């Protein structure tokens, strides 16, 4: 393949440091698309896995697509001095089970029908090009916090900032209007976080 042809197909590629994350921390707070979203240092574009149903046939095994599974999704954040996002994630957890009482702080927190957008909330992940345009986007539906990691504290630590991670469980991924295979697969969202397909429907 000629170099020029490869460059045209490659089109500069994508960069792992051009992304943003947004979502509500239950009904406690919100990581917006502006300043707060910058506290997310690292994450992943979420994935899913199709199981395999093996079908034996005359000494061979036919592999048939099974059920889809969604592994938990984690974000890594810088700790902040003023807003206290980690404390908000902890409070979000306590809405499902408090540390002392061993019961939900909100008796209705486990009612998915009543609290679809209150305790179980959606989070968005955007991949961007070097100019800040969204090139891939997805929404994680019905998120809730499984784990809020501890702080690693040490006298030996220097030249570093405190970080922590949050692991969210969710029901499924919504890629929006992906169009055809040749169209790029992923729906795009505007600055308000709305899928273009949702805005026109």
C-alpha positions in Angstrom: 0.0 0.0 0.0 1.3 3.4 -0.9 2.1 5.8 2.0 -0.3 8.5 0.7 -3.2 6.0 0.3 -2.6 4.8 3.9 -2.6 8.4 5.2 -5.9 9.0 3.4 -7.5 5.9 4.9 -5.9 6.5 8.3 -7.0 10.1 8.4 -4.9 10.9 11.5 -6.4 8.2 13.7 -7.9 8.9 17.1 -6.2 9.9 20.4 -6.9 8.3 23.8 -6.6 11.7 25.6 -9.4 13.4 23.7 -12.5 12.4 25.6 -15.1 13.6 28.1 -17.4 12.1 30.6 -20.7 13.5 31.9 -23.5 12.2 34.2 -25.4 12.8 37.3 -24.2 11.5 40.7 -27.6 10.2 41.6 -29.6 13.2 42.9 -26.5 14.5 44.8 -24.5 16.2 42.1 -23.5 16.2 38.5 -20.3 15.9 36.4 -21.0 18.4 33.7 -19.5 18.9 30.2 -17.5 21.9 31.5 -15.2 22.3 34.5 -16.3 19.3 36.6 -16.0 16.9 33.7 -12.3 17.7 33.6 -11.7 15.9 36.9 -12.1 12.6 35.1 -8.5 11.6 34.4 -9.1 8.3 32.7 -11.8 5.9 31.7 -12.6 3.5 28.8 -15.1 3.4 26.0 -17.4 0.7 27.4 -17.7 -2.7 25.9 -20.0 -5.7 26.0 -19.6 -9.4 25.3 -21.8 -11.9 23.5 -21.8 -15.3 25.1 -21.3 -18.5 23.1 -23.8 -21.4 22.9 -21.9 -24.5 21.8 -23.8 -27.0 19.7 -22.1 -30.4 19.2 -22.5 -31.9 15.8 -20.7 -35.0 14.6 -17.4 -34.3 16.3 -17.6 -30.6 15.6 -18.8 -27.7 17.7 -21.0 -25.1 16.2 -20.7 -21.8 18.1 -23.9 -19.9 18.2 -24.3 -16.3 19.5 -25.6 -16.3 23.1 -26.7 -13.5 25.5 -25.1 -10.1 25.8 -23.3 -9.2 29.0 -22.2 -5.7 30.1 -19.2 -5.6 32.5 -18.9 -2.8 35.0 -17.5 0.5 33.9 -14.9 2.5 35.9 -13.7 6.1 35.9 -10.6 7.5 37.5 -10.8 11.0 39.0 -8.5 13.7 40.5 -9.5 14.5 44.0 -10.7 18.1 44.5 -10.5 20.3 47.6 -13.8 22.3 47.3 -16.6 20.4 45.5 -16.1 17.1 47.1 -17.1 14.8 44.3 -15.9 11.7 46.1 -18.2 12.5 49.0 -21.1 12.8 46.6 -20.4 9.4 45.2 -20.4 8.0 48.7 -23.7 9.7 49.4 -25.1 8.2 46.2 -24.1 4.8 47.5 -25.8 5.4 50.8 -29.1 6.0 49.1 -29.1 2.3 48.4 -27.5 1.2 51.7 -26.2 3.3 54.6 -23.1 2.5 56.5 -24.6 2.6 60.0 -28.2 1.7 59.6 -27.7 -1.0 56.9 -30.8 0.3 55.1 -31.3 2.7 52.2 -31.2 6.4 53.2 -34.1 6.8 50.7 -36.8 4.1 51.1 -37.8 4.5 47.5 -34.2 4.3 46.1 -34.7 0.7 44.8 -37.9 1.4 43.0 -36.7 1.6 39.5 -40.1 2.7 38.1 -40.3 5.7 40.5 -36.6 6.6 40.4 -35.6 6.0 36.8 -33.8 9.4 36.6 -33.2 9.9 40.3 -31.1 7.1 41.7 -30.5 5.1 38.6 -29.1 7.6 36.1 -27.5 7.7 32.6 -23.9 8.6 31.9 -22.3 9.6 28.6 -18.9 9.0 27.1 -17.6 11.0 24.2 -14.5 10.5 22.1 -13.3 13.6 20.2 -11.0 14.6 17.4 -8.1 17.1 17.9 -10.5 19.9 17.1 -12.9 18.9 19.9 -15.6 17.5 17.6 -17.4 14.4 18.8 -16.6 11.3 16.7 -18.0 8.6 18.9 -20.6 8.7 21.6 -22.5 6.4 23.9 -24.9 6.4 26.8 -24.7 4.0 29.7 -28.3 3.5 31.0 -29.4 3.1 34.6 -26.0 3.5 36.3 -25.4 3.1 40.0 -22.2 3.1 42.0 -20.8 -0.4 42.9 -17.5 0.8 44.3 -15.8 4.0 45.4 -12.1 3.3 45.8 -10.0 4.4 48.9 -7.4 7.1 48.9 -3.8 5.8 48.8 -2.0 7.8 51.4 1.8 7.5 52.2 4.6 9.6 53.6 6.7 8.3 50.6 4.4 9.9 48.0 5.7 13.0 46.3 5.1 14.9 43.1 1.7 13.4 42.7 -2.0 14.2 43.2 -4.6 12.2 45.0 -6.8 10.1 42.7 -9.6 7.7 43.2 -11.8 5.5 41.0 -15.6 4.9 40.9 -17.0 1.7 39.4 -20.6 1.9 38.0 -22.9 -0.9 37.1 -25.4 -0.3 34.3 -28.1 -2.1 32.3 -27.1 -1.6 28.7 -25.3 0.8 26.3 -27.2 3.1 23.9 -25.2 4.1 20.9 -28.0 6.3 19.5 -28.5 6.5 15.7 -25.6 4.5 14.4 -26.8 4.5 10.8 -25.3 2.0 8.3 -22.0 0.2 8.8 -20.3 2.5 6.4 -21.6 5.6 8.1 -19.4 5.4 11.2 -21.5 3.5 13.7 -21.8 6.0 16.4 -24.4 8.7 17.0 -23.2 12.2 17.9 -24.4 14.5 20.7 -24.3 18.2 20.9 -22.9 20.3 23.7 -26.1 19.7 25.8 -25.5 16.0 25.8 -28.5 15.2 23.5 -28.2 12.7 20.7 -28.8 14.2 17.4 -31.3 11.5 16.6 -33.2 12.3 19.8 -33.3 16.0 19.0 -35.0 15.5 15.7 -37.5 12.8 16.8 
